[in-house]
Amino acid sequence: MVRMFGLRVNSTEPRSADVISTWMTADGTELAPSPLVNNTFSIRPAAISPAGKHYLKIAFALNMAGKTFVAQRADGQALPHAL
């Protein structure tokens, strides 16, 4: 678990309504922030719903396709022609 406290954004404490909470994946572990309370939150392991796991599978495939596309353009490969 990672704890964040004493938060400042542009020298001001952020309001809970201004903070967007989202889960993330790192090293195969799903993590999520706790709600912002008293200018403090924690990042800890989270349980991802089946819909969330399905989203991760789709997002991973799209990210890999995007990385391949960018790498091919960087290598000077031409765009494939439409049939």
HELIX and SHEET records of a PDB file:
HELIX    1   1 SER A   16  ASP A   18  5                                   3    
HELIX    2   2 PRO A   50  ALA A   74  1                                  25    
SHEET    1   A 4 VAL A   2  PHE A   5  0                                        
SHEET    2   A 4 THR A  40  PRO A  45 -1                                        
SHEET    3   A 4 THR A  29  PRO A  33 -1                                        
SHEET    4   A 4 MET A  24  ALA A  26 -1                                        
END                                                                             
